[in-house]
Amino acid sequence: MTIIPNILGYVVVRVHKSWSEFLDYFSRQTEEKRLLAFTKRGAVIHSDFCYKRGDWLIFGSETKGLPPEAVLDCTNKPLGGGALRIPMAETYVRCLNLSVSVGIALYEASRQLNYEQLQSLPEEPCMHKDTSFAKEDIFA
């Protein structure tokens, strides 16, 4: 199992060997929570969904997506909150890049929660405030 340290107190990344191992970990978490599957077959558009604190956003691989049992658990109570999709035209592309999809979903969830995770961060002075990055006119 790979564990990446808690980033700013908001993100914990863990890699589990199987979906059942993840469910075991998930069930041991005591706070209010629900699973949200992101899949191109999701019933609800990601921006039409109402996010809340404690949502766990679940993404599959670009090539295979989520395993069927994961989608089933995400759409059924008591664990699941639903299956969501990010709309896209599939005329020329098969899927969105995973990192792009995660960014879109996290941004929408953060927007709906009024960016609360950003508002509680300590304000740090900009270290490069007086630094000029362009030393010469590159358009001359």
HELIX and SHEET records of a PDB file:
HELIX    1   1 TRP A   19  SER A   27  1                                   9    
HELIX    2   2 PRO A   68  THR A   75  1                                   8    
HELIX    3   3 LEU A   98  GLN A  112  1                                  15    
HELIX    4   4 GLU A  116  GLN A  119  1                                   4    
SHEET    1   A 2 ILE A   3  ILE A   7  0                                        
SHEET    2   A 2 VAL A  11  ARG A  14 -1                                        
SHEET    1   B 4 VAL A  44  ILE A  45  0                                        
SHEET    2   B 4 GLY A  80  ARG A  85  1                                        
SHEET    3   B 4 ARG A  34  PHE A  38  1                                        
SHEET    4   B 4 ASP A  55  PHE A  59  1                                        
END                                                                             
